[in-house]
Amino acid sequence: MAKKAVATLQKGEGRSYAKVIKMVKSPKTGAYVFQEEIVHNDKVKEFFAN
């Protein structure tokens, strides 16, 4: 699945997307978990706001 995402990002429109990683604290265990997504550059601030 990672190969498909990388192949998609290598096209001409791939520069308008970014891979973002956010650290979130789990409510059950209290441990930190990393949440990764590939989002459009316009939506990066919205991703971190939530």
C-alpha positions as semicolon CSV with decimal commas, in nm:
position;residue;x (nm);y (nm);z (nm)
1;M;0,000;0,000;0,000
2;A;0,288;0,237;0,068
3;K;0,419;0,186;-0,284
4;K;0,087;0,298;-0,431
5;A;0,089;0,617;-0,220
6;V;0,447;0,694;-0,321
7;A;0,369;0,632;-0,688
8;T;0,074;0,871;-0,664
9;L;0,289;1,142;-0,508
10;Q;0,546;1,121;-0,789
11;K;0,302;1,250;-1,052
12;G;0,286;1,619;-1,141
13;E;0,016;1,693;-0,886
14;G;0,206;1,527;-0,600
15;R;0,367;1,848;-0,487
16;S;0,032;1,974;-0,362
17;Y;0,014;1,698;-0,099
18;A;0,208;1,650;0,224
19;K;0,252;1,363;0,466
20;V;0,169;1,489;0,814
21;I;0,233;1,314;1,145
22;K;0,058;1,411;1,468
23;M;0,123;1,274;1,818
24;V;-0,203;1,191;1,998
25;K;-0,244;1,074;2,357
26;S;-0,459;0,759;2,388
27;P;-0,750;0,804;2,629
28;K;-0,741;0,437;2,739
29;T;-0,374;0,380;2,815
30;G;-0,233;0,731;2,828
31;A;0,040;0,632;2,584
32;Y;0,121;0,848;2,284
33;V;0,030;0,724;1,935
34;F;0,139;0,869;1,603
35;Q;-0,134;0,947;1,351
36;E;-0,011;0,973;0,991
37;E;-0,204;1,099;0,688
38;I;-0,139;1,234;0,341
39;V;-0,338;1,555;0,305
40;H;-0,361;1,842;0,060
41;N;-0,143;2,142;0,144
42;D;-0,454;2,354;0,201
43;K;-0,580;2,113;0,471
44;V;-0,262;2,084;0,682
45;K;-0,366;2,345;0,940
46;E;-0,709;2,181;0,972
47;F;-0,542;1,844;1,040
48;F;-0,340;1,982;1,330
49;A;-0,633;2,187;1,466
50;N;-0,839;1,876;1,541
